[in-house]
Amino acid sequence: MTTPDRPTRVGYTLLEILVVIVVMGIAGALVIPVVGSADVLRSQSAVRTLVSDIMFAQSDAIAAQEPRAIVFDTGENMYTLVAVPGAAIDPVTNVLYDPFSLGKDYVVDFDDGDYGKAAISVVNFDADNSNVLLFDEFGAPIRAPGSSDPTTGGYVYIEDATSWYYVTVEGMTGQVWTQRVSK
């Protein structure tokens, strides 16, 4: 007994196409909010990078037994980690080498794309709008190179489109903490 040959199907039915479109629409609805929060994650990455670099400068001062400074440039949206071998802070001559970027200077530029739309908007150390955070050879924040006067502390404000991030450094201890405030 032979069965008649059925014609082979060449395309998709309307129902199959609709199911695929609905599934893709649901997947897109789930992905779009995640993609939209990518800038927030990048801004948070800027804050985490700053906090880790403050801690690195502090521990490097202890390890090298030499003062270290972080010099902020709000106009250029960047900061530089600097060795302070004498009485002056020179971010051009005494810039540290970045141990994580083989041979590059330790300059962190928030405009390089890795940090979304994060911007260093305010830097204020020692209550005089100083743009320098300085650690002595013991890792304690101090007012000026060669000084043993402790700093009063200070803060750095980083902002993005939706939030302000406050990075505060305690004067006597050098303790660092952060806070996020929605705009």
C-alpha positions in Angstrom: 0.0 0.0 0.0 1.4 3.3 -1.0 0.5 6.6 0.6 0.1 9.7 -1.5 3.1 12.1 -1.2 2.3 15.2 0.7 3.7 18.4 -0.6 6.6 19.7 1.6 6.1 23.0 3.4 8.3 25.8 2.1 7.5 28.8 4.4 6.2 29.7 7.9 2.6 30.0 8.8 1.2 33.3 10.0 0.8 31.9 13.5 4.5 30.9 13.7 5.6 34.4 12.6 3.3 36.1 15.1 4.6 33.9 18.0 8.2 34.9 17.1 7.3 38.6 17.0 5.5 38.4 20.3 8.5 36.6 22.0 10.9 39.2 20.5 8.8 42.0 21.8 8.7 40.6 25.3 12.5 40.1 25.2 13.0 43.7 23.9 10.8 45.0 26.7 13.0 43.3 29.3 16.3 44.4 27.7 15.5 48.1 27.1 15.4 49.1 30.8 18.7 47.3 31.4 20.3 49.1 28.5 18.9 52.4 29.8 20.6 51.9 33.1 24.0 51.4 31.5 24.9 55.1 32.1 24.0 54.8 35.7 26.3 51.7 36.0 29.1 53.6 34.3 28.7 56.6 36.7 28.8 54.2 39.6 32.0 52.8 38.1 33.5 56.2 38.2 32.7 56.5 41.9 34.1 53.1 42.6 37.3 53.9 40.6 37.7 57.2 42.5 37.3 55.5 45.9 39.8 52.7 45.0 42.3 55.3 43.7 42.0 57.3 47.0 42.7 54.1 48.9 45.6 53.2 46.5 47.2 56.6 47.0 46.9 56.2 50.7 48.4 52.7 50.8 51.1 53.7 48.3 52.2 56.6 50.5 52.6 54.1 53.3 54.5 51.5 51.1 56.8 54.1 49.6 57.2 56.1 52.9 56.7 59.2 50.8 53.7 61.6 50.4 51.2 61.0 47.7 48.6 63.4 46.3 45.5 63.2 44.1 45.2 66.4 42.0 41.7 67.0 40.6 41.0 69.0 37.5 37.3 69.7 37.3 37.6 71.6 34.0 39.2 68.6 32.3 37.0 66.1 34.2 40.0 64.1 35.4 42.4 63.5 38.2 46.1 62.5 38.6 48.0 60.5 41.2 51.2 62.2 42.1 54.3 61.4 44.1 55.3 64.3 46.4 59.1 64.0 47.0 59.6 67.6 48.2 57.7 70.6 49.2 55.8 71.1 45.9 53.1 69.1 44.1 53.9 68.8 40.4 51.3 66.7 38.5 53.4 66.9 35.3 56.8 65.8 36.5 55.9 63.5 39.4 52.9 61.6 38.1 52.8 58.0 39.3 52.8 55.1 36.8 49.5 53.2 36.7 50.3 49.6 37.9 47.3 48.3 36.0 48.1 49.9 32.6 51.6 48.9 31.8 53.7 52.0 31.6 51.0 54.6 31.4 50.7 57.6 33.7 48.2 57.3 36.6 45.7 59.8 35.1 42.0 59.0 35.2 39.9 60.8 32.6 36.1 60.5 33.1 35.6 61.7 29.5 37.2 58.6 28.0 33.9 56.8 27.6 34.2 54.2 30.3 32.4 56.3 32.8 29.2 57.3 31.0 28.3 60.9 31.6 29.9 61.1 35.0 31.5 64.5 35.7 33.6 65.7 38.6 31.6 68.8 39.5 32.9 70.0 42.9 36.2 69.3 44.8 36.7 70.8 48.2 39.4 69.8 50.7 40.4 71.7 53.8 37.4 73.9 53.5 39.2 76.2 51.1 38.1 74.6 47.8 41.5 73.0 47.4 41.6 70.5 44.5 44.3 68.4 46.1 44.0 65.4 48.5 47.4 64.8 50.1 48.6 61.9 52.2 51.7 61.8 54.3 54.1 58.9 54.5 51.9 57.3 57.2 48.8 57.5 55.0 47.2 60.3 57.0 45.6 63.2 55.1 47.5 66.4 55.6 47.1 70.0 54.6 50.3 70.7 52.6 53.6 69.0 51.6 56.1 68.8 54.4 53.3 69.6 56.9 52.1 67.4 59.7 48.9 69.3 60.2 46.0 67.0 59.6 43.4 68.1 57.0 39.9 68.9 57.9 38.8 66.4 55.3 36.8 67.1 52.2 34.7 65.8 49.4 34.4 65.2 45.7 31.0 65.5 44.0 30.4 63.4 40.9 27.2 63.9 38.9 25.5 62.2 36.1 22.1 62.8 34.4 20.1 61.4 37.4 22.2 61.6 40.5 24.9 63.2 42.6 27.5 61.0 44.2 29.3 62.3 47.2 32.7 60.9 48.0 33.8 62.1 51.4 37.3 61.7 53.0 37.5 62.1 56.8 40.2 64.5 57.9 41.9 62.7 60.8 41.6 59.1 59.7 41.4 59.2 55.9 38.3 57.1 56.0 36.3 57.2 52.7 32.6 56.9 52.3 30.1 57.5 49.5 26.5 58.6 49.2 24.1 58.8 46.3 21.4 61.4 46.1 18.9 61.5 43.3 18.5 64.9 41.5 
